[in-house]
Amino acid sequence: MFKMSQSLDLQDLGGEVGKFYLNLLGYKPQRSGIFLYDSNNWAEFRKSLNLDSRAEGAYLPRNLTSHIFNNKNLELSFFHEHFGHGLFYEYAYGGRNIVRLEKKLATEEKAYFRETRWDFEEVIKFRESNSTSRIIRSLNEETYNLFELFAIWTEKNLSEKFGNPEQFNRKYDSLSPDWKDAVSELTDTGNKFGELALFYSCGFAKYMVQKSLIQILIFLL
């Protein structure tokens, strides 16, 4: 495992994409950390979180970190985790609420286990009976389609602007028809009303910058 600072190409790409979001939204992911994994370390990390064997990335809202498998889809996973989930959890209302609750749960776990011997199974039992944990599970179930759809759309959008759209199409060739239709609908919404309106419809913070105001006026006139 290593931090993104050791991957200069990805760091340069992140800088360019960050400028795009600053111009569009007035912000970019600021607090989200990024960790890259080779094959062996990724397999170990994936198993520790019980992720699907096909998973190539994960975002942990509690500590705002992207964890990415350094393979042929690295750029797409970077777009998905850091800019798709990272933006959502840092700036969208639904994401920020989950982050707040995750930090609350972390404080409650720390207090409960301070003087108690514990293992992974004990943590699971605690979370099953903890009200904050139940709220988080409920919110995750309610918002999963939104934040995962937004992250996939982000991959598509950024691959067209900064990456390789053919690679995106190959990666998601087996995506279910319902999900493909949902991504297309999100794309159509952005094309019809502007990307800024799409972000705001997903609950993102409204920080007005000059280019944003111009884009809104163009679509209103």
BELGI-V871989 format. One record per residue. N is the residue number from 0. RES is the residue in three letters. OMEGA is omega as a letter, one per 30 degrees, with the letter a starting at -180 (999 if undefined). Layout:
n->N res->RES omega->OMEGA
n->N res->RES omega->OMEGA
This chain:
n->0 res->MET omega->l
n->1 res->PHE omega->a
n->2 res->LYS omega->a
n->3 res->MET omega->a
n->4 res->SER omega->l
n->5 res->GLN omega->l
n->6 res->SER omega->a
n->7 res->LEU omega->l
n->8 res->ASP omega->l
n->9 res->LEU omega->l
n->10 res->GLN omega->l
n->11 res->ASP omega->l
n->12 res->LEU omega->l
n->13 res->GLY omega->l
n->14 res->GLY omega->l
n->15 res->GLU omega->l
n->16 res->VAL omega->l
n->17 res->GLY omega->l
n->18 res->LYS omega->l
n->19 res->PHE omega->a
n->20 res->TYR omega->l
n->21 res->LEU omega->l
n->22 res->ASN omega->a
n->23 res->LEU omega->a
n->24 res->LEU omega->a
n->25 res->GLY omega->l
n->26 res->TYR omega->l
n->27 res->LYS omega->l
n->28 res->PRO omega->a
n->29 res->GLN omega->a
n->30 res->ARG omega->a
n->31 res->SER omega->l
n->32 res->GLY omega->a
n->33 res->ILE omega->l
n->34 res->PHE omega->l
n->35 res->LEU omega->a
n->36 res->TYR omega->l
n->37 res->ASP omega->a
n->38 res->SER omega->a
n->39 res->ASN omega->a
n->40 res->ASN omega->l
n->41 res->TRP omega->l
n->42 res->ALA omega->l
n->43 res->GLU omega->l
n->44 res->PHE omega->a
n->45 res->ARG omega->a
n->46 res->LYS omega->a
n->47 res->SER omega->l
n->48 res->LEU omega->a
n->49 res->ASN omega->l
n->50 res->LEU omega->l
n->51 res->ASP omega->a
n->52 res->SER omega->a
n->53 res->ARG omega->a
n->54 res->ALA omega->l
n->55 res->GLU omega->l
n->56 res->GLY omega->l
n->57 res->ALA omega->l
n->58 res->TYR omega->a
n->59 res->LEU omega->a
n->60 res->PRO omega->a
n->61 res->ARG omega->l
n->62 res->ASN omega->l
n->63 res->LEU omega->a
n->64 res->THR omega->l
n->65 res->SER omega->l
n->66 res->HIS omega->a
n->67 res->ILE omega->l
n->68 res->PHE omega->a
n->69 res->ASN omega->a
n->70 res->ASN omega->a
n->71 res->LYS omega->a
n->72 res->ASN omega->a
n->73 res->LEU omega->a
n->74 res->GLU omega->a
n->75 res->LEU omega->l
n->76 res->SER omega->l
n->77 res->PHE omega->l
n->78 res->PHE omega->a
n->79 res->HIS omega->a
n->80 res->GLU omega->a
n->81 res->HIS omega->a
n->82 res->PHE omega->l
n->83 res->GLY omega->a
n->84 res->HIS omega->a
n->85 res->GLY omega->l
n->86 res->LEU omega->a
n->87 res->PHE omega->a
n->88 res->TYR omega->l
n->89 res->GLU omega->a
n->90 res->TYR omega->l
n->91 res->ALA omega->a
n->92 res->TYR omega->a
n->93 res->GLY omega->l
n->94 res->GLY omega->a
n->95 res->ARG omega->l
n->96 res->ASN omega->l
n->97 res->ILE omega->l
n->98 res->VAL omega->l
n->99 res->ARG omega->a
n->100 res->LEU omega->l
n->101 res->GLU omega->l
n->102 res->LYS omega->l
n->103 res->LYS omega->l
n->104 res->LEU omega->l
n->105 res->ALA omega->l
n->106 res->THR omega->l
n->107 res->GLU omega->l
n->108 res->GLU omega->a
n->109 res->LYS omega->l
n->110 res->ALA omega->a
n->111 res->TYR omega->a
n->112 res->PHE omega->a
n->113 res->ARG omega->a
n->114 res->GLU omega->a
n->115 res->THR omega->l
n->116 res->ARG omega->a
n->117 res->TRP omega->l
n->118 res->ASP omega->a
n->119 res->PHE omega->a
n->120 res->GLU omega->l
n->121 res->GLU omega->l
n->122 res->VAL omega->l
n->123 res->ILE omega->l
n->124 res->LYS omega->l
n->125 res->PHE omega->a
n->126 res->ARG omega->l
n->127 res->GLU omega->a
n->128 res->SER omega->a
n->129 res->ASN omega->a
n->130 res->SER omega->l
n->131 res->THR omega->l
n->132 res->SER omega->l
n->133 res->ARG omega->l
n->134 res->ILE omega->l
n->135 res->ILE omega->l
n->136 res->ARG omega->a
n->137 res->SER omega->l
n->138 res->LEU omega->l
n->139 res->ASN omega->l
n->140 res->GLU omega->a
n->141 res->GLU omega->a
n->142 res->THR omega->a
n->143 res->TYR omega->a
n->144 res->ASN omega->a
n->145 res->LEU omega->a
n->146 res->PHE omega->l
n->147 res->GLU omega->l
n->148 res->LEU omega->l
n->149 res->PHE omega->a
n->150 res->ALA omega->l
n->151 res->ILE omega->l
n->152 res->TRP omega->l
n->153 res->THR omega->l
n->154 res->GLU omega->a
n->155 res->LYS omega->a
n->156 res->ASN omega->a
n->157 res->LEU omega->l
n->158 res->SER omega->l
n->159 res->GLU omega->a
n->160 res->LYS omega->a
n->161 res->PHE omega->a
n->162 res->GLY omega->a
n->163 res->ASN omega->a
n->164 res->PRO omega->l
n->165 res->GLU omega->l
n->166 res->GLN omega->l
n->167 res->PHE omega->a
n->168 res->ASN omega->l
n->169 res->ARG omega->a
n->170 res->LYS omega->a
n->171 res->TYR omega->l
n->172 res->ASP omega->a
n->173 res->SER omega->l
n->174 res->LEU omega->a
n->175 res->SER omega->l
n->176 res->PRO omega->a
n->177 res->ASP omega->l
n->178 res->TRP omega->l
n->179 res->LYS omega->l
n->180 res->ASP omega->a
n->181 res->ALA omega->l
n->182 res->VAL omega->l
n->183 res->SER omega->l
n->184 res->GLU omega->l
n->185 res->LEU omega->l
n->186 res->THR omega->l
n->187 res->ASP omega->l
n->188 res->THR omega->l
n->189 res->GLY omega->l
n->190 res->ASN omega->a
n->191 res->LYS omega->a
n->192 res->PHE omega->a
n->193 res->GLY omega->a
n->194 res->GLU omega->a
n->195 res->LEU omega->l
n->196 res->ALA omega->l
n->197 res->LEU omega->l
n->198 res->PHE omega->a
n->199 res->TYR omega->l
n->200 res->SER omega->l
n->201 res->CYS omega->l
n->202 res->GLY omega->a
n->203 res->PHE omega->a
n->204 res->ALA omega->a
n->205 res->LYS omega->l
n->206 res->TYR omega->a
n->207 res->MET omega->l
n->208 res->VAL omega->a
n->209 res->GLN omega->a
n->210 res->LYS omega->l
n->211 res->SER omega->l
n->212 res->LEU omega->l
n->213 res->ILE omega->l
n->214 res->GLN omega->l
n->215 res->ILE omega->a
n->216 res->LEU omega->l
n->217 res->ILE omega->a
n->218 res->PHE omega->l
n->219 res->LEU omega->a
n->220 res->LEU omega->999
